């Protein structure tokens, strides 16, 4: 039995040595995807704390900061405005303005005419003779100016409503 115990001891020793050989890389077994624990160790990692956002960096950790230089902004040259040549006012235009009127283009034709404000613009009316200008049918008030351009519903002298278009 002494030989049987010795054989068991040799067999156990052989298993231990073969396992030790695998751990030391002495085995000719194919490489596996798992790295040995010694390969996971490396040089010590230096850990530095980050400063909170907006805080000054820790002394010695300041990075040289170059002042930002704004890019040159080239503004386009404004185009010169066309010269406006003022037309001389006619005698009729001057006379209209002297009386307090406005010299305005008339309808689609664009012919200029003198439009005068009325003294009773906005006053209540029932017929044309109640007003210096015309009596507006919708509001039953006197027109603010004369002549009145465009299409208007007016009240005639007899109080009948008609549409008047001056263009």
TALINKA-V64159 format. One record per pair of residues at least 4 apart in sequence whose C-alpha atoms are under 8 Angstrom apart, sorted by the first residue. I is the first residue (numbers start at 1). GAP is how many residues later the second one is. Records with the same first field share a line. If there is no record, write none. Layout:
BEGIN
I=GAP, GAP
END
This chain:
BEGIN
1=4
2=4
3=4
4=4
5=4
6=4
7=4
8=4
9=4
10=4
11=4
12=4
13=4
14=4
15=4
16=4
17=4
18=4
19=4
20=4
21=4, 5, 6
22=4, 5
23=13
35=4, 5
36=4
37=4
50=7
51=4, 5, 6, 7
57=4, 5
58=4
89=4, 5
90=4
91=4
92=4
93=4, 10, 21
94=4
95=4
96=4, 5, 6, 7, 18, 19, 20
97=4, 5, 6
100=16, 17
101=13, 14, 15, 16
102=12, 13, 14
103=9, 10, 11, 12
104=8, 9, 10, 11
105=4, 5, 6, 7, 8
106=4, 5, 6, 7, 43, 61
107=4, 42, 43, 59, 60
108=59
109=58
115=30, 31, 32, 33
116=29, 30, 31
117=4, 27, 28, 29
118=14, 15, 25, 26, 27, 28
119=13, 25
120=11, 12, 22, 23, 24
121=20, 21, 22, 23, 24
122=19, 20, 21, 22
123=18, 19
124=16, 17, 18
125=5, 6, 10, 15, 16, 17
126=4, 9, 14, 29, 33
127=4, 8, 28, 29, 30, 31, 32, 33
128=5, 6, 7, 26, 27, 28, 29, 30, 31
129=5, 28
130=5, 12
131=4, 11, 12
132=10
133=9, 10, 11, 12, 13, 14
134=8, 9, 12, 20, 21
135=5, 6, 7, 8, 19, 20, 21
136=4, 5, 6, 7, 16, 17, 18, 19
137=4, 16, 17, 18, 24
138=15, 16
143=5
148=18
149=16, 17, 18
150=14, 15, 16, 17
151=12, 13, 14, 15
152=11, 12, 13
153=8, 9, 10, 11
154=7, 8, 9, 10
155=4, 5, 6, 7
156=4, 5, 6
END
